[in-house]
Amino acid sequence: MIEIMKKVTVVCLDNAKEQTAKALQSLGIVHVMDVVPPASQDLDALSKKQADLERILKAVPENLVADGQPRLPAQTITEALENLDEQQKLRDDLQNITKEQELLEPWGSFDADMLTDFRNRGLNVELCTSTPHAIKNIQLPEDSVLQVINQDKNNVYFLVASRNSLADCNLPVATLPVCTDAKALVAQRQKDDVQLDVLQKNFEQLASQNADAWKKELTRLQDEIALAKAECGMGASGMLAYLNGYVPEKKLEMLHKTAQDSGWGLLIEDIKEDDTDVPTLLTIPKKFSMAQQIFDFIGILPGYFETDVAIALFIFLTLFCGILIGDAGYGVLLTAVILYGFKKATTPNAKEGLKLLLCISLSILAYGWLSGNWFGIDPAIMPRFMKGLPWLYDDENSNHVKTLCFFIGAFHTSLARAWSAYNAQKSKRAVFGHLGWSIFLWGSFYLAKVLVVDGKGFDALPAPAIALFAIGFVLIVACGINWGNVGDIIYSPFTFINGFVDVLSYIRLFAVGLSGVYIAKCFNEMAIGIAKSGILGIIAMPIVLLIGHGLNICMAFLSVLVHGIRLNTLEFAGHIGVSWSGKPYKPLAIHNS
């Protein structure tokens, strides 16, 4: 459920702003909103420290093993920054050397002072570059000499020498590097590489001792910045200062008590419908707590005035994963890996993520078993208990699976409309409008089955489907269209088309799942063909199977991200009115322990 919020205004004396902000941070329940843009020199300094520390932590190699006794963060942060600055200077120097080597390569190594010496003796010399065609059109003085130094497919590199001035010849003078000694450039590159390697090792040693301390320091800095922003962002009126924010209704009593103890003024208001700043706090039942991992991974959240679809999202995404991947063999492997991961997981967040993955892998195992799909092996040669349901595996043209996908689509989208009708109980007109859509979507199920599965025309639509379309159409026209809105009226024909297309789009569950089965079969046939070639083929066979099925699993999970999440966050969400406009509830609190 989405927790009910209250808007609060905390009023204190102007000279007690810092004390008030600290007390609110210790309380940890107020989602603070700036009254004025927070700005101060202290805040700028803290932000600079945060940026420096984030830069250091970004440079820390992954999976670095902690080793050694940490020192004071202030000392090691300065040392780490100096190290990174030196590394960056060397990288810039190496980049410049690379550019100079590229410029010098067509000319070879030479002494640039030689050109200056020639000019001092009255001999005008220029190094030039041009295309093979353009070089023929260059006009030179009579006593000039043109000597080609190098040539490739696109360019000619040449020298022009003359006793007369070359200023009026408009020569295509080449850009030369500062250093024209190729050996010196190579030597400098080797020197820089050695220094960069030493600096990197020193940084890794420093990080292995202090990375954990740096992370704690970053958390402390973030808390300090949040406190400074809350203080600087307060409004002022005479001798008073005030702060706005949002608090969950069930935690108001805590704020009341703190306000009384601290001598604050406190104004509590209900949330207005046009309030776009109110944050969303989801409270998900413990049995479905892993659904929070989906929101965190996708980076979306329903708006405060929208519907909490966390449980529905979890259930249907798990179902869609099973159909999209649908290989019992993959399900067994994934389940085994995840169960092993539970032994290694140390944080609650990691365990919640593994719970979600376990549900998905069991769904893949279940649907793959029911459809008789084990690593793309022909079900005919599988034992009877592994063949699954004949309705799924003995399915001519996959008509049963297609029908199942359309049924799921109609059920999923009509559920969203029925849910919207329940939410709109205050308006009977809106209730009947949503129910009309729910009925219309079931008519779309029949239409999709007739056109796609049965391969027939509109004239084959059964009477129940026509009745569903008629009833749904009447209810939508009467109660589901805002006839006072011209845009709503103009767009209404397209909404009926989109309703049918939404149900039709669930065919992607069948199409993507089938492609995975065929890819697995192709790799199996490829491996068998290689094995027949001899001893080397037999040795290569498991490698081909491992790479092929590994690639298929990766592509399958990519399809889940593209299709499984889309059906929930677009088709389903569109019918229930969730636009994912939510802002996370982030109270001013102390996170550093």
C-alpha positions, 0 to 999 in steps of 0.5 A, a space after each residue: 500500500 502507499 502510505 498516507 502522507 501529511 504535509 507539515 510546517 515546522 516553525 522555530 526561532 531563527 537563531 535555532 535553525 541548526 538545532 532544529 535541523 539536527 533534531 529533525 535529522 535525529 528523528 528521521 521521519 520528515 521528507 524535507 522540501 526546500 523553502 528557498 534554494 539552499 546555498 552557503 559556502 559551507 555547503 559548497 565546501 561539503 559538496 566539493 568534498 563529496 565529489 572528491 570522495 565519490 571520484 576516489 571510490 569510483 576509481 577503487 577496483 571492484 572485488 578489492 580485498 580489504 587488507 591492512 589497518 585503515 588510517 584517518 580518512 582526512 589523511 588518506 583522502 588527500 593522498 588518494 586525490 594526489 595519486 589520482 591527479 598524478 595518474 590523470 596527468 600521466 594519462 594525458 601525457 600518454 594521450 599526447 604522445 600517442 597523437 604525436 606518434 600518429 603525426 610523426 609516423 608518415 615522416 619518420 624520425 628527424 631533427 626539427 632543428 634541421 629545418 630551422 637551420 635550413 631556413 636560417 641559411 636562406 633555403 625555404 623548406 616546408 613539409 606538406 601533405 595532400 591527396 594524390 589528385 591535389 598534389 598535381 595542381 600545386 604551383 611552385 617557383 621555378 627553382 623549387 624541389 618537391 620530394 615525396 617522403 611517404 604515401 598511402 591510399 589517401 595522402 601524399 607526404 612531401 617536402 618542398 624546398 626553394 631559394 625563393 619565398 613559398 609564402 604565396 604558393 598556398 602550400 598544404 603545410 602539414 601539422 608536425 608534432 612538438 617532438 620529432 624524435 621517434 625514439 624519444 617518444 617511445 622512451 617517454 611512453 615507457 617511462 610514463 607507463 612505468 610511473 602509471 603502473 607504480 601509482 596504480 599499485 600504490 592506489 590499490 594498496 591504499 584503497 585495500 586499507 581504507 576503502 571501507 573507511 572512505 565509504 563510511 566517510 561518504 555516508 557521513 558527508 551525505 548526512 552532513 550535506 542533507 543537514 546543511 541543505 535543510 538548514 539553508 533551505 528554511 524560510 524566514 519571517 522576522 525572528 522565526 524560521 520555518 521548514 516544510 516537509 512530508 511525514 507518514 500519517 502513522 508517524 505524526 505522533 513522533 513529530 508531535 512529541 518532538 515538537 512539544 519537547 523542542 518548543 516548535 510550532 507545528 502545522 499539519 495539512 492534508 495532501 492536496 490533489 494538485 500537490 506534485 511534490 508529495 513523495 511515495 512510501 510503499 509498504 509491501 507485505 512481507 511475503 512479497 517484499 522482494 517486489 521492492 527489488 523490481 522497483 529499485 532495479 527499474 528505477 520507477 515508482 507509482 505516484 502518490 495518488 496512483 495505485 500500488 501495483 507492487 504485488 501484481 507486478 511481482 506475480 505477473 512478471 514472474 509468470 511472464 519470465 516463465 513463459 518467455 524463457 520456458 526451459 526447465 533445464 535452464 530453470 534447474 541450473 538457475 535454481 541451483 546457482 541461486 540456492 548456492 548464492 543464498 549461502 554466500 549472501 550476507 546482506 538483507 538486500 542481497 537475500 531479497 534479490 535472490 528470493 526474487 530470482 528464485 521465484 523467477 527460476 522456479 517459474 521458468 522450471 515449472 512452465 518449461 516442465 509443463 511444456 516439455 522443454 529441457 535444453 531444447 531436446 525433442 520431447 519425444 525422446 524424453 521420459 514420460 514424467 518430463 514431457 509435461 502436458 500434451 496440451 502444451 507440447 503436442 500443440 499443432 501450430 502452437 495454437 494452444 500457447 497463442 490462445 493462452 497468451 491472449 487469455 493472459 493479456 485479456 485477464 491482465 489488462 481487464 484486471 487493471 480496469 476492474 481495479 480502476 473501477 474499484 478505486 473510482 467508487 466515488 464516481 459511478 460514471 467512472 466505475 461503469 466506464 472502467 467496467 466497460 473497458 474490462 468487458 471490451 478487452 475480453 471481446 478483444 481476446 475473442 477477436 485476437 483468437 479468431 484472427 491469429 489463432 483460427 486464421 479466420 475473418 471478422 465474420 467468424 466472430 462468435 456471438 458472445 464476443 459481439 455481445 462483449 464488444 457491444 456492451 463494452 462499447 456502449 458503457 465506454 461511450 456513455 461513461 468512459 469518454 469525457 465529452 467536454 474534452 475535444 482531445 478526448 473525443 478526437 482520440 477516442 477511436 484510437 483508444 478502441 484500437 489500442 485496447 485491441 492492440 494491447 491484448 494482441 501484444 501479449 503474443 510476444 510471450 509466445 514468439 520470444 519463448 519459441 525463439 529461445 526453444 529454436 535457438 537451443 535446438 539449433 545449438 544442439 544440432 550444431 554440437 551433434 554435427 561437430 561431434 560426428 567429425 571425430 575426436 576433436 569434434 567430441 572434445 569441442 561438443 561440450 564447449 559449443 553447448 556451453 557457449 550456445 546455451 549460455 548465450 541463449 540464457 543471456 538473450 532470454 533474460 534480455 527479453 525479460 527486460 524488454 518484454 516482461 517489464 514492458 507488459 507490466 509497466 506500459 500495457 497493464 499500467 496504462 489501463 490502471 492509470 499508473 504513470 510511474 511519476 512517483 518520487 521516493 520518500 527520503 526523510 532527513 535522517 542519520 545514515 552513518 553509524 
